[in-house]
Amino acid sequence: IRLIFLIRLIFLIRLIFLIRLIFLIRLIFLIRLVLLIRLVLLIRLVLLIRLVLLVRLILLVRLFLLFSLFLLVRLIILFIF
């Protein structure tokens, strides 16, 4: 009777240990997943910011070119007349 009780106790302890191990592994996996998601979001944010800056730069350059063209046209008109 005591032997059966001991065997069941050992089995229970092993089961508890196994459950804790599985829980720990899942926790580690979850933490890694969360970190990966945060990294991906950060990378996307950085890319978005770079894209916005690029677009603003392009718009600025276009504005500058338009303005310089306007000045050039005015100069040509002044020279002609």
DOFIRO-800664 format. One record per residue (C-alpha): residue number from 0; x, y, z. Coordinates in steps of 0.05 Angstrom, whole numbers, plus 32768, in hexadecimal, padded with zeros to 4 digits. Layout:
! residues N
vexba resi=NUM; east=X; north=Y; up=Z
...
//
This chain:
! residues 81
vexba resi=0; east=8000; north=8000; up=8000
vexba resi=1; east=8038; north=8030; up=8012
vexba resi=2; east=805E; north=801C; up=7FD3
vexba resi=3; east=8021; north=802C; up=7FA7
vexba resi=4; east=8019; north=806E; up=7FCB
vexba resi=5; east=8064; north=807E; up=7FC0
vexba resi=6; east=805F; north=806C; up=7F76
vexba resi=7; east=8022; north=8098; up=7F6E
vexba resi=8; east=8045; north=80D0; up=7F93
vexba resi=9; east=8082; north=80CB; up=7F66
vexba resi=10; east=8055; north=80CA; up=7F29
vexba resi=11; east=802F; north=8107; up=7F42
vexba resi=12; east=8070; north=812C; up=7F4F
vexba resi=13; east=808A; north=811B; up=7F0A
vexba resi=14; east=8047; north=8131; up=7EEB
vexba resi=15; east=804A; north=8174; up=7F11
vexba resi=16; east=8092; north=817E; up=7EFA
vexba resi=17; east=807F; north=816E; up=7EB2
vexba resi=18; east=8044; north=819E; up=7EB5
vexba resi=19; east=8071; north=81D5; up=7ED0
vexba resi=20; east=80A5; north=81C7; up=7E9A
vexba resi=21; east=8070; north=81CA; up=7E63
vexba resi=22; east=8055; north=820B; up=7E81
vexba resi=23; east=809B; north=8228; up=7E84
vexba resi=24; east=80A9; north=8214; up=7E3C
vexba resi=25; east=8067; north=8234; up=7E26
vexba resi=26; east=8077; north=8273; up=7E4D
vexba resi=27; east=80BC; north=8278; up=7E2D
vexba resi=28; east=809D; north=826D; up=7DE8
vexba resi=29; east=8068; north=82A3; up=7DF7
vexba resi=30; east=809D; north=82D4; up=7E0E
vexba resi=31; east=80C6; north=82C7; up=7DCF
vexba resi=32; east=8088; north=82D0; up=7DA4
vexba resi=33; east=8076; north=8312; up=7DC6
vexba resi=34; east=80BE; north=832B; up=7DBD
vexba resi=35; east=80BD; north=8316; up=7D74
vexba resi=36; east=807B; north=833B; up=7D69
vexba resi=37; east=8096; north=8379; up=7D8A
vexba resi=38; east=80D4; north=8376; up=7D5F
vexba resi=39; east=80AB; north=836F; up=7D20
vexba resi=40; east=807F; north=83AA; up=7D35
vexba resi=41; east=80BC; north=83D4; up=7D44
vexba resi=42; east=80DB; north=83C3; up=7D00
vexba resi=43; east=8099; north=83D4; up=7CDE
vexba resi=44; east=8096; north=8416; up=7D04
vexba resi=45; east=80DD; north=8428; up=7CF0
vexba resi=46; east=80CE; north=8417; up=7CA7
vexba resi=47; east=808F; north=8440; up=7CAA
vexba resi=48; east=80B4; north=847C; up=7CC7
vexba resi=49; east=80EA; north=8475; up=7C91
vexba resi=50; east=80B4; north=8472; up=7C5C
vexba resi=51; east=8092; north=84B0; up=7C77
vexba resi=52; east=80D4; north=84D5; up=7C79
vexba resi=53; east=80E4; north=84BF; up=7C32
vexba resi=54; east=80A0; north=84D7; up=7C19
vexba resi=55; east=80A9; north=851A; up=7C3C
vexba resi=56; east=80EE; north=8521; up=7C1D
vexba resi=57; east=80D2; north=8511; up=7BD8
vexba resi=58; east=809A; north=8544; up=7BE2
vexba resi=59; east=80CC; north=8577; up=7BFA
vexba resi=60; east=80F9; north=856B; up=7BBD
vexba resi=61; east=80BD; north=8570; up=7B8F
vexba resi=62; east=80A8; north=85B1; up=7BB0
vexba resi=63; east=80EF; north=85CC; up=7BA9
vexba resi=64; east=80F2; north=85B8; up=7B60
vexba resi=65; east=80AE; north=85D7; up=7B53
vexba resi=66; east=80C5; north=8617; up=7B75
vexba resi=67; east=8107; north=8619; up=7B4F
vexba resi=68; east=80E1; north=860D; up=7B0E
vexba resi=69; east=80B2; north=8646; up=7B20
vexba resi=70; east=80EE; north=8673; up=7B2D
vexba resi=71; east=810E; north=865D; up=7AEC
vexba resi=72; east=80CF; north=866D; up=7AC5
vexba resi=73; east=80CB; north=86B2; up=7AE6
vexba resi=74; east=8114; north=86BF; up=7AD4
vexba resi=75; east=8108; north=86AB; up=7A8C
vexba resi=76; east=80CA; north=86D7; up=7A89
vexba resi=77; east=80F3; north=8711; up=7AA6
vexba resi=78; east=812A; north=8706; up=7A73
vexba resi=79; east=80F9; north=8703; up=7A39
vexba resi=80; east=80D3; north=8740; up=7A4E
//
